[in-house]
Amino acid sequence: MFVIFGKYTAPIEAVDAHREAHLQFITGLVTDGAIVVVGRRAGADGSVVVLSAENGDAALALFDDDPYISAGVVEYELVAEFTAGAKAPGLDAYS
């Protein structure tokens, strides 16, 4: 499991101009089971993503086609790798 921080590199108006396409992209990753939880950070300066991937490079590569990346309004940083111990019901597939 990995924690990734997204940091906005453009004013929020520029970020929000691409938000709908970005959210559609993220919904696909959630539906595919790659992303466990994701959301905009308080203060609207970026995001937090918890996801499952083979390794850190694969985790970051999931965002290669993100409209935010294409627009140049975000940078993603791998913050931590961890092994899920205790899990909420329904999250048994994640390790």
N, C-alpha and C positions, 0 to 999 in steps of 0.2 A: 504494500500500500504506500502511497505517496501523498505528500502535501505540496501543493504548488500555489504560489502567490502570483497573481496578475497585478502588474503596476501600470496604471494609465500613464501614457507618455504624451498625451495631448489634453487640451481643455475638455471638460466634461461634455460640452456641446458637440465637439467632434466625436467623442466616444459614443454619445447617444445617437448620433446620426447613423451609426452602424449597429445599434443595439438589437434591432429586430432580427437582422440576418445572423448576428452573433448568437442570440438566444435560440434560433432555429438550429444552428450548428450544435450548440451545447445540448439541446434536447435530444439530438441524435446520439450523442455520446452517453447521455443518461439512459436512453432507451436501449442502447447496445450493452449496457451494464459496465461500461468503463468508468464512468463517474458515479461515485457513491453519493456525494453531496457537493453542492457548489452554490456560491452566492457572492453578491457585491459586498465589499467590506463597508462597515460603518464609516462615514466620512466620504464615501463614494470616490475613493482614490485607487480602487483596484478590486481584486476578487480573491477568494480562497477556494481552492478545489481539493477535494479528497478523492483519489481515484486508485484504481487497480491497474497495474501494468507489469510486464516482465522485468523491467529495469527502469532506471531513471531516464535514459535516452528515449526509451519507448514511451514513457509517460509524457515527456515534453513533445515528442513527435506527434502525439494525438492532436496537438494544437496547430500543426503546420497549415491546415486549410481553414483555420478560424478567420472569419471576415475581419476581426479586430487586428489580426496579424497582417492581413493583406492591406488594410487601411493604415497600418503603422501607428495605431493608437494604444497598443499595449505591449508589454514585455512580460514573459512568463519566467519564473524562477523556481527551480526545484528547491524546496525548503527542508524537507525531511522525508526519510524512508522509515516505515515502521511495520511491525507485524501486529495485525489486529488480534487482540486478546478477547476481552469481553465485547460482545456485539449485541445490538438491539435486535429484537425479533425481526426476521425477514432479511437479515444481512449475513446469513450463514455462508453464502457463496463467496464472501470476501475473506481473504486470509492475510 
